Amino acid sequence: MLINTLTLFPGIFEGFKSSSMIGKAIRQEALELRFTDIRDFSTNKHRQVDDYAYGGFAGMVMQAEPVIKAIDSVLDDGPAPVIYFSPQGRPLTQDILLHYSKLDRMILLCGHYKDIDQRVRDLAVSDEISIGDYVVSGGELAAMVFIDGVARLLPGVLSDIGSAESDSFYNGLLGFPCYTRPEEIMGLGVPEVLKQGNHKKITAWAKDQASLLTRMRRPDLLKRD
């Protein structure tokens, strides 16, 4: 899979590229990451890509021209969906990550300042995604969340894909509680069912715990069906 990320701050991704599952996916050649600096497409000698908003609103807006040129430069290699990260986008879910994990290529657009010129979204963006009901300074953090979520679903990246298939949200439920050694910590032990080796009972326990946690903390997930 090839992911092209368009950003004003490509240096933010340096450590991210070599860490944890991302580094493993790249080493295994399951994932290739490329980064394009939107400032390279500025027509301003100071590499400026933002300007004041029409209407007198507070905050600066990323100009359409350099962003569209950056997108076009990447699309020269072939068609790909362009994903823009925005609080106005659809909430990111595991199903969305699963969908994109099956594609060969995609383009991620990281906004900054108040927003990007709406005409970029009208002309060039195919999907808008939000990572939550809050605002951060730019799309780079959202892009990292998205890339990590997709990468761990690529074949061979996780040593045991069953781990992903029992994660929260994979089957519409939150994950179940997990335990490891030692058997007791500050008076708290491990549930007996997990120590008995009866896989049928363990599976039923995990499902019951996941359902209970979901009902308590995220009942909205149960209403989606």
C-alpha positions in Angstrom: 0.0 0.0 0.0 1.2 3.5 -0.9 0.0 6.5 1.2 0.9 10.0 0.0 0.5 12.6 2.7 0.2 16.3 1.8 1.3 18.5 4.7 2.9 21.8 5.7 5.0 20.0 8.3 6.5 16.8 6.8 9.1 16.8 9.6 6.4 15.8 12.1 6.3 12.4 10.7 10.0 11.5 11.0 9.8 9.6 14.2 6.4 8.2 13.4 7.8 6.5 10.2 10.2 4.3 12.1 8.2 3.4 15.2 6.1 0.4 16.3 3.8 -1.1 13.7 4.5 1.6 11.1 8.2 0.8 11.1 7.4 -2.9 10.9 5.0 -2.4 8.0 7.5 -0.3 6.1 10.3 -2.8 6.6 8.1 -5.6 5.4 7.2 -3.5 2.3 3.5 -3.8 3.2 3.4 0.0 3.4 5.1 2.8 1.7 4.8 6.4 3.0 5.5 9.5 0.9 5.2 13.1 2.1 4.7 16.2 0.0 5.3 19.7 1.4 2.4 21.9 0.2 4.7 24.9 0.6 6.7 23.7 -2.4 3.7 24.7 -4.5 3.4 28.3 -3.2 3.7 31.1 -5.7 4.9 33.4 -2.9 8.7 34.0 -2.5 8.2 33.5 1.2 6.5 30.1 0.6 3.3 31.5 2.2 0.2 29.4 1.6 -2.4 31.1 3.8 -4.4 34.4 3.6 -7.1 36.2 5.4 -10.7 34.9 5.2 -13.3 36.5 3.0 -16.0 37.9 5.2 -13.7 39.1 7.8 -13.8 36.0 9.9 -11.0 35.4 12.5 -8.2 33.0 11.5 -6.2 32.4 8.4 -7.2 30.1 5.5 -5.0 27.8 3.4 -5.1 29.0 -0.2 -6.7 26.7 -2.8 -4.1 27.0 -5.5 -1.0 25.5 -3.8 -3.1 22.7 -2.3 -4.7 21.8 -5.6 -1.3 21.8 -7.3 0.1 19.5 -4.6 -2.8 17.1 -5.1 -2.4 17.2 -8.9 1.4 16.4 -8.6 0.6 13.3 -6.6 -2.3 12.3 -8.9 0.2 12.3 -11.9 1.1 8.8 -10.6 -2.4 7.6 -11.1 -5.9 8.0 -9.5 -6.4 7.7 -5.8 -9.0 8.8 -3.2 -8.1 12.1 -1.5 -9.0 12.1 2.2 -9.2 15.4 4.1 -9.1 15.4 7.9 -11.6 17.8 9.4 -13.9 18.1 12.5 -16.7 18.4 9.9 -15.9 15.0 8.4 -17.6 11.7 9.2 -16.4 10.1 12.4 -13.6 7.6 11.9 -14.6 4.0 12.6 -13.1 0.6 12.4 -15.2 -0.1 9.3 -13.7 2.9 7.5 -10.2 1.7 8.4 -11.1 -1.8 7.0 -12.4 -0.3 3.8 -9.2 1.7 3.2 -6.9 -1.1 4.2 -8.1 -3.0 1.1 -6.9 -0.2 -1.3 -3.5 -0.1 -3.0 -3.1 3.7 -2.7 -4.6 6.8 -1.2 -3.8 10.5 -0.6 -4.1 12.2 2.8 -4.6 15.9 3.0 -3.6 17.7 6.2 -5.1 21.1 6.7 -3.9 23.8 9.1 -4.9 27.2 10.3 -8.6 27.9 10.4 -9.3 25.6 7.4 -8.5 25.1 3.8 -10.3 27.0 1.1 -13.7 25.3 0.6 -13.1 25.0 -3.2 -10.4 22.5 -2.5 -13.0 20.3 -0.8 -15.5 20.9 -3.6 -13.0 20.1 -6.4 -10.5 17.6 -5.2 -11.5 15.8 -1.9 -13.3 12.5 -2.1 -13.8 11.8 1.6 -13.7 13.9 4.8 -12.9 12.2 8.1 -12.9 13.4 11.8 -11.1 11.6 14.6 -13.4 13.0 17.2 -15.5 15.9 18.5 -12.7 18.2 19.3 -10.2 20.4 17.4 -6.4 20.1 17.1 -4.0 22.5 15.4 -3.6 20.5 12.1 -4.4 17.3 10.2 -1.1 15.7 10.9 -2.1 14.1 14.1 -5.3 12.8 12.5 -3.3 11.4 9.6 -1.0 9.5 12.0 -4.0 8.0 13.7 -5.5 7.0 10.3 -2.2 5.5 9.0 -1.6 3.5 12.1 -5.2 2.2 12.1 -4.9 1.1 8.5 -1.3 -0.3 8.7 -2.1 -2.8 11.4 -4.8 -4.3 9.3 -2.4 -5.0 6.3 -1.6 -8.7 5.8 1.5 -9.8 7.8 1.9 -6.6 9.8 0.4 -8.0 13.0 2.0 -11.3 14.0 -1.5 -12.6 15.0 -4.4 -11.0 13.1 -6.7 -12.5 15.7 -5.5 -9.8 18.0 -7.0 -7.1 15.7 -10.2 -9.1 15.2 -10.8 -9.0 19.0 -10.1 -5.3 19.3 -12.7 -2.7 20.3 -15.1 -1.8 17.5 -14.0 -4.7 15.2 -17.2 -6.5 15.7 -19.3 -3.5 16.9 -18.4 -4.0 20.6 -15.8 -2.7 22.9 -12.9 -5.0 23.8 -12.9 -7.3 26.8 -10.6 -7.0 29.8 -7.1 -8.5 29.4 -4.7 -9.9 32.0 -1.2 -11.2 32.2 1.3 -12.4 34.9 1.6 -12.1 37.8 -1.6 -13.8 38.9 -2.2 -11.3 41.7 -1.5 -7.5 41.9 -2.3 -5.6 45.2 -5.0 -8.1 46.1 -6.6 -8.2 42.7 -6.5 -11.6 40.9 -7.3 -12.9 37.5 -10.8 -14.3 36.8 -10.8 -18.0 37.4 -12.3 -18.8 34.0 -9.2 -17.5 32.3 -7.0 -20.0 34.2 -9.0 -23.1 33.6 -8.1 -23.7 29.9 -11.7 -24.2 28.7 -11.7 -22.3 25.5 -15.4 -22.4 25.0 -16.0 -20.9 28.4 -13.3 -18.3 27.9 -14.8 -17.2 24.6 -18.2 -16.9 26.2 -16.7 -14.9 29.1 -14.9 -12.5 26.6 -18.1 -12.0 24.7 -20.1 -11.3 27.8 -17.6 -8.9 29.1 -17.4 -7.0 25.8 -21.2 -6.8 25.7 -21.4 -5.5 29.3 -18.7 -2.8 28.8 -20.4 -1.7 25.6 -23.8 -1.4 27.3 -22.3 0.5 30.2 -19.9 2.9 28.3 -21.0 3.0 24.6 -24.7 2.0 24.4 -24.8 4.1 21.1 -22.8 1.3 19.4 -25.6 -1.2 20.1 -28.2 1.0 18.5 -26.4 1.2 15.2 -27.8 -2.0 13.9 
